[in-house]
Each structure stands twice: as C-alpha cells, then as structure tokens.
C-alpha cells in the first residue's frame, strides 16, 4: 500500500495472488489495461499504467494460463467497474486499481474459482 494512504476495507472475501500476472486487454481496442495483481470471486486488483478511471466500466479479456485454455479459449471475457485507483508501492512503475466484476455468468465464476484453485499462492499469516 502507498505510504500514508489508509483505505477502509469493504470486501468480505480474501484476495488471492496468483503465480501469474495475467494480461487484461480492452475488448474493443485491444489495448492492454494492465495485469491482474490478485483476484477473488467479486473483483480483482489491476496493476498498470496509467491507473484505470474509477467509475468506468470496462469490457475486457483476461489472458488465461495454458492449463485453463478450454476448447481453444485463450481468454476469459470479463466486464468490470474500476472502483478506486492509487499509486503502486514505492519505487514501482505501475499504479493499482480496484475492480468489481459485473454480472458474472456461472461459467465465468467457475473459471475464476479454477484460477484460484490451481494458481493461487498460499495465504500468508500476518
């Protein structure tokens, strides 16, 4: 978290970092929006430059690891809203944006669960 910045946590789900920083691209333009920093069933952290615009809805494709590329699908279609943005950790050259998923289908939820199950790093005890 950026120095001196305190945020009130409103999520009830544990965010999970994956062993991959999966690429997120805008579906219409093909422009890279950033990389997924962590994920849970309701949203994700997007690392990128510039930060996403809070209040903006994005129609995106999330690049999937080869092990999850079912039936030739190399990406997962996700609509999300950017809910906040802040500078990344000190000395990093990316910014962080919090994203909330919008209307996930059962198959999208299942793919997110599979991502977490197969590729999440162990939860550290603080």
Beta strands, then each sheet from edge to edge (+ up, - down):
strand 1: 23-26
strand 2: 32-40
strand 3: 43-48
strand 4: 57-63
strand 5: 75-87
strand 6: 95-101
sheet 1: 1+ 2- 3+ 6- 5+ 4- 1+
end
